């Protein structure tokens, strides 16, 4: 038997809110890679940021929580490296 529509809507809303929290976190860390930002998934760990550099420009940020293991990759044009490069 399928879930009632409200349960499905609640799940979609929770997923959307979770994604919005990661996006807000990505914006903060794209502006200041050294900011101490709590993990949007567990609210406990401080995210680590690794820059992925191509031709001297940061093209992607790898965000990772050491506490829960959650992470995201964020693509964009972030300019010159701020010194956290692993690539």
C-alpha positions as CSV (number, residue, x, y, z in Angstrom):
1,X,0.0,0.0,0.0
2,X,1.5,3.4,-1.0
3,X,2.3,6.0,1.6
4,X,-0.3,8.7,2.2
5,X,0.4,11.9,0.1
6,X,1.3,13.8,3.3
7,X,4.2,11.4,4.1
8,X,5.5,11.7,0.5
9,X,5.3,15.5,0.7
10,X,7.0,15.5,4.1
11,X,9.9,13.4,2.7
12,X,10.2,15.7,-0.3
13,X,10.3,18.8,1.9
14,X,12.9,17.3,4.2
15,X,15.1,16.4,1.2
16,X,14.7,19.8,-0.2
17,X,15.6,21.5,3.1
18,X,18.6,19.2,3.4
19,X,19.8,20.2,-0.1
20,X,19.2,23.9,0.7
21,X,21.4,23.6,3.8
22,X,24.2,22.1,1.7
23,X,23.9,24.8,-0.9
24,X,24.1,27.5,1.8
25,X,27.1,25.8,3.2
26,X,28.7,25.7,-0.2
27,X,28.2,29.4,-0.7
28,X,29.8,30.2,2.6
29,X,32.8,28.0,1.9
30,X,33.2,29.2,-1.6
31,X,33.7,32.7,-0.2
32,X,36.0,31.6,2.7
33,X,37.5,28.1,2.4
34,X,38.9,28.5,6.0
35,X,35.5,29.2,7.6
36,X,34.5,26.7,10.3
37,X,31.2,25.5,9.2
38,X,29.2,22.7,10.8
39,X,28.1,19.8,8.7
40,X,24.5,20.3,7.3
41,X,23.8,16.6,7.8
42,X,24.9,15.9,11.4
43,X,25.5,19.5,12.8
44,X,28.5,18.1,14.7
45,X,31.5,17.9,12.5
46,X,33.3,20.9,11.0
47,X,33.6,20.4,7.2
48,X,36.9,20.1,5.5
49,X,37.3,21.7,2.1
50,X,39.6,20.5,-0.7
51,X,40.1,22.6,-3.8
52,X,40.2,20.8,-7.2
53,X,42.4,23.0,-9.4
54,X,42.6,23.1,-13.2
55,X,45.0,25.4,-14.9
56,X,45.6,27.4,-11.8
57,X,41.9,28.0,-11.1
58,X,39.6,26.3,-8.6
59,X,36.9,24.5,-10.5
60,X,35.4,22.3,-7.8
61,X,35.3,22.2,-4.0
62,X,35.1,18.9,-2.2
63,X,33.3,19.2,1.2
64,X,33.5,16.4,3.7
65,X,32.4,15.9,7.3
66,X,34.9,13.9,9.4
67,X,32.2,13.0,11.9
68,X,29.5,11.5,9.8
69,X,31.2,11.0,6.5
70,X,28.7,13.1,4.5
71,X,30.1,15.1,1.6
72,X,29.3,17.1,-1.5
73,X,31.2,18.3,-4.6
74,X,30.5,21.8,-5.7
75,X,31.4,22.9,-9.2
76,X,31.9,26.5,-10.2
77,X,34.3,29.2,-11.0
78,X,35.9,30.0,-7.6
79,X,39.0,31.9,-8.8
80,X,42.5,31.4,-7.6
81,X,43.4,28.8,-5.0
82,X,43.2,29.8,-1.3
83,X,45.7,27.2,-0.4
84,X,43.7,24.1,0.3
85,X,44.4,22.4,-3.0
86,X,44.8,18.7,-3.3
87,X,44.7,18.6,-7.1
